[in-house]
Amino acid sequence: MKQPTPLADALLAYEEKNVVPFDVPGHKRGKGCEKLNAIFGERLGSLDVNSMKCLDYVNHPVSVIKESENLLAELYGSKEAFFLVNGTTSGVQAMILSVCQPGEKIIMPRNAHKSAMNGLILSGAIPLYIAPDYDEEMGISLNITLEQIREIVEMEGGIKAVFLINPTYFGIASELKAIVDYCHERDIVVLVDEAHGAHLNFSDELPMSAMAAGADMSAISLHKTGGSMTQSSALLFNSNLIHHDAVRQAINLTQTTSASYILMTSLDLARAELAENGKEHFERMLDLSRWARTEINKIDGLYAYGEEKLNGKSFYAFDETKLVINPSGLHMSGFELYECLRDTYKIQMELGEIFTVLAIISLGDTKENLQKLIDALKDISENNPCRFLSGTCEEIPMFGEQILSPRDAFYAKKEVVLLDESIGRIAGESIMIYPPGIPILALGEVITKEVIDYICYIKKKEVSFASSYDETLESIKVVTTKKYVEKLR
């Protein structure tokens, strides 16, 4: 059935009126920047407009934006949905801000995205990190389990929220429904980073979505797997434990008041496409992914895992649209295979890590393009044209003890020391590779020799580190505030 698109219709109706603009943006419907038009065309500029009554206001929607958000909520089975134009990052931070006050405890997997870590700084919440199980064959972290959560809840008490990832970057889902039920029996709020799960709603063969499991909130990246434009996401609300007004206020703390109507309209249109054709799209995506995985596993030296890895706990379910390839049988790191595919074969993967490369299969993928990837991998296996042989890979180290809250570490006094001199000190900054944006070292953790050795190994691969004070990573910030340093003794 053809879906309504309230926001898109209102934007097109406004464009047709040919209104003379004396408001922002300054390009005045595309007329003020010919260079912009030369690349993007005049139509883009004519649709890039400012907030006004007939187009509604994202910070307090009452008409066409609200109608579009309601349609999105209906599609995902939530009570409400909120459009986001600052990416899923803003949704993750709004979830934490709306639930946790300073000093309140939140359980969180240690492989959470930096947006969640930054949400801890903004809220002042105290993280109780869980280190997920680690798959040595693939070299990736799995997901956290009900057993791990139960252990912390029974030991700590006073837990305000549990933060989950569904699925991880590598498609691994936890026993979500059981975790939600356990938490709700104890009035613990369940927040879900579903940045890589906006499509889970559209096939019974994919892991259960957060809303289907009864989670209180989830932040979804429709731009990643749902077809909308980059930076457009949504927050889904389904809670009886918190009030929706608190969520709207939290969103408005960080979201721009000048929301892009192009991005919001892309959410409206992507939602309509998913409502009309989502199940057919992802049935096709699953077929393509399964075929590609089978073909890749025929290639010497490569392994793309699938549901054979399921263990009922830390690898409870698998999103098969995530094509994760381990090239260690070719004595190559994932970093090197990633670069080889891009530079030699003009194939852009989602990311490369020590042991893996990741391809995300979604709406616009075709069998023809996947065949190009498979052919390139065969050529690399047979001929190794990249000649990046690197030998043994370093294992991902265990994380250091969290001795300060991220907020305390953020505001603490700091000094800059050489990497080797930082061992045993408190991290005054987070160190991470982007993508995936998961900290190798997080604010407030004790810096271990294993972590420093791992950072030094990664540096040799000439990858880009995000957010580090010293771009060369020869040095690092550590905490010097006396009362915090004394905690180490």
C-alpha positions as CSV (number, residue, x, y, z in Angstrom):
1,M,0.0,0.0,0.0
2,K,1.3,3.4,-0.9
3,Q,2.5,5.3,2.1
4,P,1.8,9.0,3.0
5,T,4.8,11.3,3.2
6,P,3.6,14.4,5.1
7,L,6.9,16.2,5.4
8,A,8.0,15.6,1.8
9,D,4.7,16.7,0.5
10,A,4.8,19.9,2.6
11,L,8.3,20.7,1.4
12,L,7.4,20.3,-2.3
13,A,4.3,22.4,-1.8
14,Y,6.4,25.2,-0.3
15,E,8.9,25.0,-3.2
16,E,6.1,25.4,-5.7
17,K,4.9,28.6,-4.1
18,N,8.2,30.3,-5.3
19,V,8.4,32.4,-2.1
20,V,10.9,35.3,-2.2
21,P,13.3,34.5,0.7
22,F,14.6,37.0,3.1
23,D,15.4,34.3,5.7
24,V,18.3,31.9,6.0
25,P,20.1,29.9,4.6
26,G,22.1,32.6,2.9
27,H,22.4,30.9,-0.5
28,K,18.7,32.0,-1.0
29,R,17.3,28.8,-2.5
30,G,20.5,28.0,-4.3
31,K,20.9,31.3,-6.1
32,G,23.9,32.6,-4.1
33,C,26.4,29.9,-4.7
34,E,27.0,28.7,-8.2
35,K,29.7,26.3,-7.1
36,L,27.2,24.6,-5.0
37,N,24.8,24.3,-7.9
38,A,27.5,23.1,-10.3
39,I,27.9,20.0,-8.2
40,F,24.6,19.4,-6.6
41,G,22.2,21.1,-9.0
42,E,19.7,23.9,-8.4
43,R,17.0,21.6,-7.0
44,L,19.0,20.8,-3.8
45,G,19.3,24.5,-3.0
46,S,15.7,25.2,-3.6
47,L,14.7,22.5,-1.1
48,D,17.3,23.6,1.6
49,V,15.0,25.9,3.6
50,N,14.6,27.2,7.1
51,S,12.1,26.2,9.8
52,M,8.7,27.9,9.5
53,K,5.1,27.2,10.5
54,C,4.0,25.4,7.4
55,L,7.0,23.1,7.6
56,D,6.9,22.6,11.4
57,Y,9.7,22.8,13.9
58,V,11.8,19.8,14.9
59,N,12.4,21.0,18.4
60,H,8.6,21.1,19.1
61,P,6.8,19.5,16.2
62,V,3.0,19.8,16.0
63,S,2.1,19.2,12.3
64,V,4.0,17.7,9.4
65,I,7.1,16.6,11.2
66,K,5.0,15.2,14.0
67,E,2.9,13.3,11.5
68,S,6.0,11.9,9.9
69,E,7.4,10.9,13.3
70,N,4.2,9.2,14.2
71,L,4.3,7.2,11.0
72,L,7.8,6.1,11.8
73,A,6.8,5.1,15.3
74,E,3.9,3.0,13.9
75,L,6.3,1.3,11.5
76,Y,8.7,0.3,14.3
77,G,6.1,-0.5,16.9
78,S,7.1,2.3,19.3
79,K,5.0,4.8,21.2
80,E,6.9,7.7,19.8
81,A,9.7,8.5,17.4
82,F,11.9,11.5,17.3
83,F,13.8,12.7,14.1
84,L,17.5,13.3,14.6
85,V,19.8,15.2,12.2
86,N,22.9,15.0,14.3
87,G,23.2,11.3,13.6
88,T,22.6,8.4,16.0
89,T,25.2,9.9,18.3
90,S,22.7,12.5,19.4
91,G,20.1,9.8,20.1
92,V,22.5,7.7,22.1
93,Q,23.5,10.8,24.2
94,A,19.8,11.8,24.6
95,M,18.9,8.4,25.9
96,I,21.5,8.5,28.6
97,L,20.8,12.1,29.5
98,S,17.1,11.5,29.8
99,V,17.6,8.6,32.2
100,C,20.7,9.0,34.2
101,Q,21.5,11.9,36.6
102,P,25.0,12.6,37.8
103,G,26.3,9.7,40.0
104,E,23.7,7.2,38.9
105,K,25.0,3.8,37.6
106,I,24.6,2.5,34.1
107,I,25.7,-0.9,32.9
108,M,27.4,-0.7,29.6
109,P,29.5,-3.0,27.3
110,R,33.1,-1.8,27.1
111,N,33.0,-2.0,23.3
112,A,30.3,0.7,23.2
113,H,30.7,3.5,20.6
114,K,32.3,6.8,21.6
115,S,28.9,8.5,21.5
116,A,27.9,6.4,24.6
117,M,31.2,7.3,26.3
118,N,30.5,11.0,25.6
119,G,27.0,10.6,26.9
120,L,28.6,9.6,30.2
121,I,30.6,12.8,30.2
122,L,27.5,14.9,29.5
123,S,25.3,13.1,32.1
124,G,27.8,12.4,34.8
125,A,26.6,8.8,35.0
126,I,28.9,6.2,36.4
127,P,29.6,3.3,34.0
128,L,29.8,-0.3,35.1
129,Y,31.6,-1.8,32.1
130,I,31.1,-5.3,31.0
131,A,33.9,-6.8,28.9
132,P,32.2,-9.0,26.3
133,D,33.5,-12.4,25.4
134,Y,36.1,-12.5,22.7
135,D,36.2,-14.8,19.6
136,E,39.9,-15.6,19.1
137,E,39.3,-17.2,15.6
138,M,37.7,-14.0,14.2
139,G,39.5,-11.5,16.5
140,I,36.3,-9.7,17.5
141,S,34.4,-8.9,20.7
142,L,31.0,-10.6,21.0
143,N,28.0,-9.2,23.0
144,I,27.2,-9.1,26.7
145,T,25.0,-11.7,28.3
146,L,22.1,-11.8,30.8
147,E,24.4,-13.7,33.2
148,Q,27.0,-10.9,33.2
149,I,24.3,-8.3,33.8
150,R,22.7,-10.3,36.6
151,E,26.0,-10.7,38.3
152,I,26.5,-6.9,38.4
153,V,23.0,-6.1,39.4
154,E,23.1,-8.5,42.3
155,M,26.5,-7.3,43.4
156,E,26.1,-3.5,43.0
157,G,22.5,-2.6,43.4
158,G,21.1,0.8,42.6
159,I,21.4,0.3,38.8
160,K,19.4,2.9,36.9
161,A,19.9,1.7,33.3
162,V,21.4,-1.0,31.1
163,F,22.9,0.1,27.8
164,L,23.0,-2.5,25.0
165,I,24.3,-2.8,21.4
166,N,21.9,-4.5,19.0
167,P,23.6,-5.7,17.0
168,T,27.3,-4.9,17.3
169,Y,29.2,-3.5,14.3
170,F,29.9,-7.1,13.4
171,G,26.3,-8.2,13.5
172,I,26.3,-10.0,16.9
173,A,23.2,-9.7,19.0
174,S,22.6,-10.6,22.6
175,E,19.7,-12.4,24.3
176,L,17.8,-9.2,24.1
177,K,14.3,-10.2,25.2
178,A,15.5,-12.1,28.3
179,I,17.7,-9.1,29.3
180,V,14.8,-6.6,28.9
181,D,12.4,-8.8,30.9
182,Y,15.0,-9.2,33.7
183,C,15.7,-5.5,33.9
184,H,12.1,-4.5,33.8
185,E,11.3,-6.8,36.7
186,R,13.7,-4.6,38.7
187,D,12.6,-1.2,37.2
188,I,15.9,-0.9,35.3
189,V,15.6,1.1,32.1
190,V,16.9,-0.6,28.9
191,L,18.6,1.6,26.3
192,V,19.7,0.2,23.0
193,D,22.2,1.5,20.5
194,E,20.7,0.2,17.3
195,A,22.8,2.2,14.9
196,H,23.5,-1.0,12.9
197,G,20.0,-2.4,13.4
198,A,17.5,-0.1,11.7
199,H,16.6,-2.9,9.3
200,L,16.0,-5.6,11.9
201,N,12.3,-4.9,11.9
202,F,11.9,-6.2,8.3
203,S,12.7,-9.9,8.5
204,D,12.0,-12.7,11.0
205,E,15.3,-14.2,10.0
206,L,17.2,-11.2,11.5
207,P,17.9,-10.7,15.2
208,M,15.0,-9.3,17.2
209,S,14.7,-5.5,17.2
210,A,14.8,-3.5,20.4
211,M,11.2,-2.4,20.1
212,A,10.0,-6.0,19.5
213,A,11.9,-7.0,22.7
214,G,10.2,-4.3,24.7
215,A,13.2,-2.0,25.3
216,D,12.5,1.5,26.6
217,M,14.4,3.3,23.9
218,S,16.6,2.7,20.9
219,A,18.5,4.9,18.6
220,I,18.5,3.8,15.0
221,S,20.7,4.9,12.0
222,L,18.2,4.9,9.2
223,H,21.0,6.3,7.0
224,K,23.2,3.2,7.6
225,T,20.8,0.5,6.5
226,G,17.4,2.1,6.0
227,G,18.0,4.3,2.9
228,S,17.9,7.8,4.3
229,M,20.7,10.4,3.9
230,T,23.9,10.4,6.0
231,Q,23.4,12.0,9.4
232,S,19.7,11.3,9.5
233,S,18.6,9.0,12.3
234,A,15.8,8.5,14.8
235,L,15.2,7.8,18.5
236,L,12.4,5.3,19.3
237,F,10.6,5.6,22.6
238,N,8.5,2.8,24.2
239,S,8.9,3.3,27.9
240,N,6.6,3.1,31.0
241,L,9.6,3.9,33.3
242,I,10.4,7.4,32.0
243,H,8.4,10.3,30.6
244,H,8.7,11.2,26.9
245,D,9.0,14.9,27.8
246,A,12.4,14.1,29.4
247,V,13.5,12.5,26.2
248,R,12.4,15.5,24.0
249,Q,14.2,17.9,26.4
250,A,17.4,15.8,26.3
251,I,17.3,15.7,22.5
252,N,16.9,19.5,22.4
253,L,19.9,20.0,24.6
254,T,22.3,18.9,21.8
255,Q,20.3,18.9,18.5
256,T,20.5,21.9,16.3
257,T,17.5,24.3,16.1
258,S,18.3,24.7,12.4
259,A,17.5,21.1,11.4
260,S,18.0,20.2,7.7
261,Y,14.7,19.7,5.9
262,I,16.6,17.7,3.3
263,L,17.8,15.2,6.0
264,M,14.4,15.1,7.7
265,T,12.6,14.6,4.4
266,S,14.9,11.8,3.6
267,L,13.8,10.1,6.8
268,D,10.2,10.6,5.8
269,L,10.8,9.1,2.3
270,A,13.0,6.2,3.6
271,R,10.3,5.3,6.1
272,A,7.7,5.2,3.3
273,E,10.0,3.0,1.2
274,L,10.6,0.6,4.1
275,A,6.9,0.4,4.9
276,E,6.0,-0.4,1.3
277,N,9.0,-2.6,0.3
278,G,11.2,-3.3,3.4
279,K,10.4,-7.0,3.7
280,E,11.2,-7.6,0.0
281,H,14.4,-5.5,0.2
282,F,15.8,-7.5,3.1
283,E,14.7,-10.8,1.8
284,R,16.9,-10.0,-1.2
285,M,19.7,-8.7,1.0
286,L,19.7,-11.9,3.0
287,D,19.8,-14.0,-0.1
288,L,22.8,-12.0,-1.5
289,S,24.7,-12.1,1.8
290,R,24.3,-15.8,2.2
291,W,25.4,-16.4,-1.4
292,A,28.4,-14.1,-1.0
293,R,29.4,-15.7,2.3
294,T,29.4,-19.2,0.8
295,E,31.5,-18.0,-2.2
296,I,34.0,-16.3,0.0
297,N,34.4,-19.3,2.2
298,K,35.5,-21.3,-0.9
299,I,38.5,-19.0,-1.2
300,D,41.8,-20.2,0.3
301,G,42.9,-18.2,3.3
302,L,39.6,-16.4,4.0
303,Y,36.9,-17.0,6.4
304,A,33.5,-15.2,6.6
305,Y,31.6,-16.4,9.7
306,G,27.9,-17.1,9.9
307,E,25.4,-18.8,12.2
308,E,27.8,-21.6,12.9
309,K,29.2,-19.3,15.6
310,L,25.9,-19.0,17.6
311,N,26.4,-20.1,21.2
312,G,23.1,-19.1,22.8
313,K,24.7,-16.4,25.0
314,S,27.3,-13.9,23.9
315,F,26.6,-14.8,20.3
316,Y,22.9,-15.2,20.6
317,A,21.8,-14.1,17.1
318,F,23.5,-12.9,14.0
319,D,22.7,-10.3,11.4
320,E,23.7,-12.0,8.2
321,T,23.7,-8.7,6.3
322,K,27.1,-8.0,8.0
323,L,29.7,-9.7,5.9
324,V,32.8,-10.0,8.1
325,I,35.9,-11.5,6.5
326,N,39.0,-12.7,8.3
327,P,42.1,-12.8,6.0
328,S,44.6,-14.1,8.6
329,G,45.0,-17.3,6.5
330,L,46.7,-15.1,3.9
331,H,49.0,-13.6,6.7
332,M,47.3,-10.3,6.1
333,S,45.7,-8.0,8.6
334,G,42.3,-6.6,8.1
335,F,43.9,-3.1,7.7
336,E,46.0,-4.3,4.8
337,L,43.1,-6.1,3.0
338,Y,40.9,-3.0,3.4
339,E,43.6,-0.8,1.8
340,C,44.3,-3.4,-0.9
341,L,40.7,-3.6,-1.9
342,R,40.3,0.1,-2.0
343,D,43.5,1.1,-3.7
344,T,44.0,-1.8,-6.1
345,Y,40.4,-2.9,-6.9
346,K,38.4,0.3,-6.2
347,I,36.2,-1.5,-3.7
348,Q,35.4,0.4,-0.5
349,M,34.7,-1.7,2.6
350,E,33.0,-0.4,5.7
351,L,36.1,-0.8,7.9
352,G,39.3,-2.8,8.4
353,E,40.6,-3.9,11.8
354,I,43.4,-6.1,12.9
355,F,41.8,-9.4,12.0
356,T,38.8,-8.4,9.8
357,V,37.3,-6.4,7.1
358,L,33.5,-5.6,7.1
359,A,31.1,-5.2,4.2
360,I,27.6,-4.0,5.0
361,I,25.0,-5.3,2.7
362,S,21.9,-3.1,2.3
363,L,19.2,-1.7,0.1
364,G,21.4,-0.6,-2.8
365,D,23.6,-3.6,-3.2
366,T,23.6,-5.9,-6.2
367,K,24.8,-9.3,-7.0
368,E,27.0,-7.8,-9.7
369,N,28.9,-5.6,-7.2
370,L,29.2,-8.5,-4.7
371,Q,30.7,-10.6,-7.6
372,K,33.4,-7.9,-8.0
373,L,34.3,-8.2,-4.4
374,I,34.5,-12.0,-4.6
375,D,36.6,-11.8,-7.8
376,A,39.0,-9.4,-6.1
377,L,39.3,-11.6,-3.0
378,K,40.1,-14.6,-5.3
379,D,42.8,-12.6,-7.1
380,I,44.3,-11.5,-3.8
381,S,44.3,-15.1,-2.5
382,E,45.9,-16.5,-5.7
383,N,48.3,-13.7,-6.5
384,N,48.7,-11.4,-3.5
385,P,49.1,-8.4,-5.8
386,C,49.1,-6.0,-2.8
387,R,52.2,-7.6,-1.2
388,F,51.3,-6.4,2.2
389,L,52.2,-9.6,4.0
390,S,52.6,-8.7,7.7
391,G,52.8,-11.9,9.7
392,T,51.3,-12.3,13.2
393,C,48.6,-9.9,14.4
394,E,48.4,-8.6,17.9
395,E,45.5,-9.7,20.1
396,I,43.1,-7.0,21.4
397,P,44.2,-6.3,25.0
398,M,42.1,-6.4,28.1
399,F,41.0,-3.0,29.2
400,G,42.4,-1.3,32.3
401,E,40.4,-0.6,35.5
402,Q,37.9,2.2,35.3
403,I,39.1,4.3,38.3
404,L,37.4,7.6,37.5
405,S,34.0,8.5,35.9
406,P,34.4,9.8,32.3
407,R,33.1,13.2,33.5
408,D,35.6,13.5,36.3
409,A,38.4,12.5,34.0
410,F,37.2,14.9,31.4
411,Y,37.4,17.9,33.8
412,A,40.4,16.8,35.7
413,K,43.8,18.5,35.5
414,K,46.1,16.8,33.0
415,E,49.6,16.7,31.7
416,V,51.1,15.2,28.5
417,V,53.6,12.4,28.8
418,L,55.2,10.0,26.4
419,L,53.3,6.7,25.8
420,D,55.8,4.5,27.7
421,E,55.7,6.9,30.6
422,S,51.9,6.7,30.8
423,I,51.7,3.1,32.0
424,G,50.0,2.9,35.4
425,R,48.6,6.4,35.0
426,I,44.9,7.5,34.6
427,A,43.9,8.2,31.0
428,G,43.0,11.8,30.4
429,E,41.7,11.2,26.9
430,S,40.2,8.4,24.9
431,I,42.1,6.7,22.1
432,M,40.2,5.1,19.2
433,I,40.3,4.3,15.5
434,Y,37.4,5.5,13.4
435,P,35.6,3.5,12.1
436,P,34.4,1.8,14.3
437,G,34.8,4.6,17.0
438,I,35.2,2.1,19.9
439,P,37.8,3.3,22.4
440,I,41.0,1.3,22.8
441,L,41.6,3.4,25.8
442,A,38.7,5.2,27.6
443,L,38.7,8.3,29.8
444,G,39.3,7.5,33.4
445,E,40.9,4.0,32.8
446,V,44.2,2.9,34.2
447,I,46.6,2.7,31.3
448,T,48.2,-0.8,31.0
449,K,51.3,-2.0,29.2
450,E,49.2,-4.3,27.1
451,V,47.1,-1.3,25.8
452,I,50.2,0.7,25.0
453,D,51.7,-2.2,23.2
454,Y,48.5,-2.6,21.2
455,I,48.4,1.2,20.3
456,C,52.1,1.0,19.2
457,Y,51.2,-2.0,17.0
458,I,48.3,-0.2,15.4
459,K,50.4,2.9,14.8
460,K,52.6,0.8,12.5
461,K,49.6,0.1,10.3
462,E,49.3,3.8,9.5
463,V,45.7,4.0,10.5
464,S,43.9,7.1,11.5
465,F,43.3,7.6,15.2
466,A,40.3,9.8,16.2
467,S,40.2,12.5,18.9
468,S,43.7,12.0,20.2
469,Y,45.6,15.1,21.6
470,D,48.8,14.2,19.8
471,E,48.1,13.2,16.2
472,T,51.3,11.3,16.0
473,L,50.4,9.4,19.2
474,E,53.9,9.7,20.6
475,S,52.4,11.2,23.7
476,I,49.1,11.1,25.7
477,K,47.2,13.1,28.2
478,V,47.1,11.7,31.8
479,V,45.2,12.9,34.9
480,T,47.2,14.8,37.5
481,T,44.5,16.0,39.9
482,K,45.9,15.0,43.3
483,K,42.7,13.5,44.8
484,Y,42.3,11.3,41.7
485,V,45.9,10.2,41.5
486,E,45.8,9.1,45.1
487,K,43.1,6.6,44.1
488,L,45.9,4.6,42.4
489,R,47.8,4.0,45.7
